[in-house]
């Protein structure tokens, strides 16, 4: 007889049945009994009610005491009539330290210092090992211990409290001693023959969850990126096209008034392309103005006063910042017949020849915001930064003067991180220099403010990661990607 039918047969003669009792009755594992009950419950043949029973059981050490005696009793019995030095008594039996303390407090032994070296001797002729007797009773299922004694045994790790879960069964609305197979599908044969009218169908469980589909999971970087993008869009910014990873040195450095002898152009800091190694597609009139402001000055500036070489500007590289994209967009804006204020943003990859460590990678994401309008200044930059970073959850900002080749004034941005309880650098900012803007053809009264920060650092803070290689690279745990919740920046 199958286990399901044996359970039904047992319930026919009983109003209630406990699954633990059924284990003893049928000599089956409890989990197997529970599985059978769940299948009967789905057919509404039985009703189950969860039951929890708490009881005390012996630990492994408690079993040892119940068999051989308590530690204090074992120590007492090992002491000879003539006594034994205390140092030797501590080595005679296992758990001697506990046994010695308990035997002393019970008055079973004492230390004799009357003659020669101190000796441990028996103080009484016989003892009753109450601990062993109590634990033996517990093993038999008899628990008459007071709460104080039970807690003492628990503290000594002789007893442990265990919770046993079981189910109390009763007859369901469809109870029967035999299981009738219910149909699960309505077939064309049933419809043609009309047999569906007399058949019984298994009820549909509309609350059951379906098999989760195999699908992709958003990486934490993409989740935080979407939050940044939403903030920019809410503030009225337009996203810049950032799909060109390969850029010329002209747009990446020269257009930003960064001199050709600047250390950032060294191969130790920048990835230069070997094929194609150079480009010749430039707006030549603009290139000549950039060359002049670098080598001879102009627009009120004396420039850098060096021999500017077009061969350096033609070199292709993996862009080191998305500010190269901002330069292209500002040049395009300058070509308009009539200037209109604009707000741009970008979030995409940049590449630098960095030494890899816990906080640096050779490629990372840069978040950049640019505002072009007439009469903008440092106060406008601070106001926009305050509004932007408040949406990220940073209410306390500090600014520190800094140097950038293409912004003046320039500021590093610091925010107070309550979790770390310290000020951390979160970005860089500044007002673009006239030497960068005026060669593009922008009106003299137009100023551009900009700021940038990385995407990886705030993501690491949000997800509690200390090493950037746990976020990007071959050491990433895919379960972290699957299980992490959607990110919500504080607004």
Secondary structure, DSSP 8 states (H G I E B T S, - for coil): --HHHHHHHHHHT-S-EEHHHHHHHHT--HHHHHHHHHHHHHTTSEEEEEEEEEEEEE-HHHHHHHHH--HHHHHHHHS-TT-EEHHHHHHHSTTHHHHHHHHHHHTSEEEE-SSSS-EEEESSS----HHHHHHHHHHTT-----HHHHHHHHHTTSEEEEEEEEEEEEE-TT--SS----B----HHHHHHTGGGT--B----TTS-----------HHHHHHHHHHHHHHHTT-EE------EEEHHHHTGGGT--TT-GGGSTTTS-B-STT-B-----HHHHHHHHHHHHT-BTTB----S---HHHHTBEEE-S-THHHHHHHHHHHHTSSS---EEEEEEEEEE------SS--SEEEEEEEEEEEET--HHHHHHHHHHHHHHTT---EEEEEEEETTEEEEEEEEEEETTTTEEEEEEEEEEE-HHHHGGGT--TTEEEEEEEEESHHHHHHHHT-S-GGGTSSTT--HHHHHH--------
